[in-house]
Amino acid sequence: MTISTDSSIDTTMDATTEWQAANTARSALYRWFADIFARELTTTTLEQWQQNQVYESIHEAFVSLDLEEQSNRVKAAISDLNKLPKQDRALELAADFAQIFLLSGDDSAPPYASYYLSEDKHLYGEPVKQMRQFLKSQQLSLNPEFREPDDHVSVYFMVMSLWINSSNNSGSDMLTLAQEQVEFLDSALLNWLPKFNERCQRIRVQTDLYPALVALAEQFVIADREALSTLVS
């Protein structure tokens, strides 16, 4: 029996292993953002972030992506919550969540692609149809308990998480997948996410947590897109 000494085999295996490991981390971060923007932070989650330093491990992931500045802003916002009475923190964040994401008009930042991509700012526009078609094409399904339109920002983050997991399990070609995800991020998310972030930064709220998280989310998507593009090229 002849044992191959072709180093290209080991190189390919190493690249595949690294790609799968990176995808595991990418999927987790996209899922984390999806959960954050889907609903108000609970008192339990908030206490875990503050007391058990749960965010510290997440922070390290963002530092590795050169997003330390944006993540430090989130850390500072979490720390600043200690200035509020403990019993009021979750209520203040719920009020901020409603002010930014749930109200209508110029004093909020609706988390829907249709709002930013249509001239009349109407909801349930073309992005909803496009997302439904994409979900069908990728055989992906969302939690039926999530009642928001399909162009809600959380849906885009969840789609990326599910798509990444699905591709890891199916063994899809990494270059093809990376190119497809670059195109998706460009055409479905980055064409409106910066406008959404800009609007969030202008909303007057009691705490900086949600504006900081939106700013971090935008930069995370940009960094992920750049990493995928580098891999393809």
matplotlib code that plots the C-alpha trace (Angstrom):
import matplotlib.pyplot as plt

x = [0.0, 1.3, 0.9, 0.4, 2.8, 0.8, 0.6, -2.3, -4.6, -3.7, -3.9, -7.4, -8.5, -7.1, -8.9, -12.2, -11.8, -11.1, -14.0, -16.4, -15.1, -15.5, -19.0, -19.9, -18.9, -20.5, -23.8, -23.8, -23.2, -25.9, -28.3, -27.3, -28.2, -31.4, -32.6, -31.6, -33.7, -36.6, -37.8, -37.0, -34.2, -35.5, -34.5, -32.8, -30.7, -29.8, -28.7, -26.6, -24.9, -24.1, -23.4, -22.0, -20.0, -21.7, -20.9, -17.2, -17.0, -19.0, -16.8, -13.7, -15.3, -15.9, -12.3, -11.0, -13.0, -11.4, -14.7, -13.3, -14.4, -18.0, -18.1, -16.6, -19.5, -21.9, -19.9, -20.1, -23.9, -24.3, -22.2, -24.1, -27.3, -26.0, -26.7, -30.4, -32.3, -32.2, -36.0, -36.1, -33.5, -35.6, -38.5, -36.2, -34.8, -38.3, -39.2, -36.2, -36.9, -40.4, -39.2, -36.7, -38.3, -42.0, -43.3, -44.1, -43.1, -40.0, -39.2, -38.4, -36.3, -38.6, -36.6, -38.0, -36.2, -39.4, -39.3, -35.9, -36.1, -39.5, -40.1, -43.3, -41.8, -44.7, -44.3, -44.8, -43.1, -40.9, -38.3, -41.0, -41.7, -38.0, -37.3, -40.2, -38.8, -35.3, -36.5, -38.3, -35.3, -33.0, -35.6, -35.3, -38.2, -38.6, -40.2, -44.0, -44.3, -42.4, -45.2, -43.2, -43.0, -40.4, -38.3, -37.7, -34.0, -34.1, -35.2, -32.1, -29.8, -31.7, -31.6, -27.8, -27.5, -29.7, -28.1, -24.6, -25.5, -27.3, -24.3, -21.9, -24.0, -24.4, -20.7, -21.4, -18.4, -17.0, -16.1, -19.5, -21.2, -19.0, -19.9, -23.6, -23.5, -21.6, -24.3, -27.1, -25.5, -25.1, -28.5, -30.7, -29.1, -26.3, -28.5, -30.6, -28.8, -26.6, -29.7, -31.4, -28.3, -28.1, -31.7, -31.2, -28.4, -30.7, -33.5, -33.6, -33.7, -32.8, -29.9, -27.3, -27.7, -29.8, -28.1, -24.8, -26.0, -27.3, -24.0, -22.2, -24.5, -23.9, -20.1, -20.2, -22.1, -19.6, -16.7, -18.3, -18.9, -15.3, -14.0, -16.2, -15.1, -11.4, -12.0, -13.6, -10.9]
y = [0.0, 3.4, 6.3, 9.7, 12.5, 15.1, 18.1, 19.6, 17.1, 18.2, 21.9, 21.3, 19.5, 22.3, 25.0, 23.0, 22.6, 26.3, 27.2, 25.0, 26.4, 30.0, 29.2, 27.9, 31.2, 33.2, 31.4, 31.9, 35.7, 36.1, 34.2, 36.4, 39.6, 38.0, 37.3, 40.7, 42.6, 40.2, 41.1, 43.1, 41.9, 40.0, 40.8, 37.4, 38.0, 41.5, 40.1, 37.5, 40.1, 42.2, 39.7, 36.7, 38.6, 36.6, 39.5, 39.2, 36.0, 37.6, 40.7, 38.6, 37.3, 40.9, 41.9, 39.1, 40.7, 44.1, 45.4, 46.2, 49.9, 49.1, 46.3, 48.5, 50.9, 48.0, 47.1, 50.7, 50.8, 47.7, 49.1, 52.4, 50.5, 50.1, 53.8, 52.9, 51.3, 47.5, 47.2, 49.9, 48.6, 46.1, 48.7, 51.4, 49.1, 48.0, 51.6, 52.2, 49.1, 50.4, 54.0, 52.8, 49.8, 49.7, 53.3, 54.8, 58.2, 60.3, 59.5, 55.8, 53.5, 50.8, 47.6, 46.7, 46.7, 48.0, 51.2, 52.1, 50.8, 52.1, 55.7, 55.9, 54.1, 51.6, 48.2, 44.8, 45.9, 44.1, 43.0, 40.8, 39.0, 38.6, 37.1, 34.7, 33.5, 33.2, 31.2, 28.8, 28.5, 27.6, 25.4, 27.4, 28.0, 30.6, 30.2, 30.6, 32.3, 35.3, 37.5, 40.2, 40.8, 38.7, 41.8, 42.5, 42.9, 39.9, 37.7, 38.6, 37.7, 34.5, 33.5, 33.9, 31.8, 29.0, 29.2, 28.9, 26.0, 24.2, 24.6, 23.3, 20.2, 19.7, 20.2, 22.9, 24.2, 27.0, 29.3, 29.0, 29.5, 32.5, 34.2, 33.5, 35.0, 38.1, 38.6, 38.1, 40.6, 43.2, 42.9, 42.1, 43.6, 46.1, 48.1, 49.3, 48.4, 51.5, 53.7, 51.8, 52.3, 56.0, 56.5, 54.5, 56.8, 59.8, 58.5, 60.0, 57.1, 56.8, 54.3, 53.7, 50.0, 49.5, 52.2, 50.6, 47.2, 48.3, 50.1, 46.9, 44.8, 47.0, 46.8, 43.0, 42.5, 44.7, 42.8, 39.4, 40.5, 41.7, 38.4, 36.4, 38.6, 38.1, 34.3, 34.4, 36.5]
z = [0.0, -1.0, 1.4, -0.3, 0.7, -1.2, 1.2, -0.8, 0.8, 4.3, 3.2, 1.8, 5.0, 7.2, 5.1, 5.4, 9.1, 9.6, 7.4, 9.4, 12.7, 11.4, 10.3, 13.7, 15.2, 12.5, 12.9, 16.6, 16.3, 13.6, 15.9, 18.8, 16.9, 15.6, 19.2, 20.4, 17.9, 17.9, 21.3, 24.5, 26.7, 29.6, 33.2, 33.3, 30.2, 31.5, 34.9, 33.1, 31.0, 34.1, 36.9, 35.1, 32.6, 29.8, 27.4, 28.0, 25.9, 23.2, 23.4, 22.7, 19.5, 18.3, 19.3, 17.1, 14.2, 14.9, 16.3, 19.7, 19.6, 18.7, 21.3, 24.0, 23.4, 24.2, 27.3, 28.5, 27.9, 29.9, 32.7, 32.6, 33.4, 37.0, 37.5, 37.3, 40.2, 39.6, 39.4, 36.7, 34.3, 32.3, 32.1, 30.8, 28.2, 27.2, 26.8, 24.6, 22.5, 21.9, 21.2, 18.6, 17.0, 17.6, 17.2, 13.9, 12.4, 12.5, 16.2, 15.6, 13.4, 12.0, 11.7, 8.2, 4.9, 3.1, 5.1, 3.8, 0.3, -0.8, -1.7, 0.3, 3.4, 3.3, 5.0, 3.4, 0.2, -2.3, 0.3, 2.0, -1.3, -2.0, 1.5, 1.2, -2.2, -0.7, 2.3, -0.1, -2.4, 0.5, 2.2, 5.3, 7.8, 10.6, 14.0, 13.3, 16.7, 15.3, 14.0, 12.3, 8.5, 6.7, 6.1, 9.8, 10.6, 12.9, 10.0, 8.0, 10.8, 11.5, 7.9, 7.8, 11.0, 9.6, 6.2, 7.6, 9.8, 6.9, 4.6, 7.3, 7.7, 3.9, 3.1, 0.5, -1.5, 0.5, -2.3, -4.0, -0.7, 0.3, -3.1, -2.6, 0.9, -0.3, -2.9, -0.3, 2.2, -0.6, -2.1, 0.9, 4.0, 3.4, 1.0, 4.0, 7.2, 7.2, 6.9, 9.7, 11.9, 11.1, 12.1, 15.3, 16.4, 16.1, 18.3, 21.8, 24.3, 28.0, 27.5, 24.8, 24.7, 21.6, 19.5, 20.5, 19.5, 16.1, 15.4, 16.3, 14.2, 11.1, 11.5, 12.1, 8.9, 7.0, 8.5, 7.7, 4.1, 3.7, 5.1, 2.7, -0.2, 0.7, 0.7, -2.7, -4.2]

ax = plt.figure().add_subplot(projection="3d")
ax.plot(x, y, z, "-o")
ax.set_aspect("equal")
plt.show()
